[in-house]
């Protein structure tokens, strides 16, 4: 899913310095596996949505997946944002890796859904994220505030307080989907606070074993909760009052959902392999899968792919699940990335002025 690395400016080694071993520059296969598994769950969750009304089991699975798949993505995003300090190269990457794709796909989804939703007058609004694009806007805001969260005391309790206040404020509005950005903020701030040893802790054998009854119990709770509560709490895009609950529910639900989601995230991470697999390379292209699979999901409604009765039976749900996983996997592959790199990861060096110090060094090298 999203690009979670932050580019840093490396200092060139002195001529006599031995270059670091190539292994130190390799990506950690575990995190690429995490991102691939999470993007598959995102696509499956969207594919299950039309099946929820006809099956309490699918609805419970949907609620369970939504309780942890985006929190897992956001925790990892925060972890890989720890080095963000607002340096010029990082700000450039922020623009090309988040702002430009946001503008492109916000426009593309608006034009596309004018057709699929048969709303020809739907306006293009860069301030009101449509469908999947909210994550790009939120990640942009979270990354910009990273230096602040790394300097305040007790950042996680403070972020939880901000998220709680957001659930009490129905007047926040839809600009940049700020309600959702604030409610998901604690997961990002938690990621900023994590260290490699924390991920090693959750990958122990004891945690993997414990994750089995935890997920089983979570499914039972979700099955019980389906007719008793709205799964929209897990979208984190509305205040308590907008969900039809008293305002004070937000003060209770925010820490409760955060704790439950973290337990499920830890269990999810414990099952992700740490070695290189066939799907590891796909973890580097999850932003492509995330942004592109929405066009397939929107097309499914327009073309009536869910109209046949058998689709809403157990076999149909299994087929839908498998198709969603295959589609998003294909969208993460290198050929797709090569074709669409110009819009998802554009090379925009032409837009920026050359750093004065680097330009002086280049001139000196030429003279030498």
Secondary structure, 3 states (H helix, E strand, C coil): CCCCCCCCCCCCCCCCCCCCCHHHHCCCHHHHHHHHHHHHHHHHHHHHHHHHHHCHHHHHHHHHHHCCHHHHHHHHHHHCCCCCCCCHHHHHHHHHHHHHHHHHHHHHHHHHHHHHCCCCCCCCCCCCCCHHHHHHHHHHHHHHCHHHHCCCCCHHHHHHHHHHHHHCCCCCCCHHHHHHHHHCHHHHHHHHHCCHHHHHHHCCHHHHHHHHHHHHHHHHHHHHHCCCCCHHHHHCCCCCHHHCCCCCHHHHHHHHHHHHHHHHHHHHHHHCCCCCCCCHHHHHHHHHHHHHHHHHHHHHHHCCCCCCHHHHCHHHHHHHHHHHHHHHHHHCCHHHHHHHHHHHCCCCHHHCCCCHHHHHHHHHHHHC
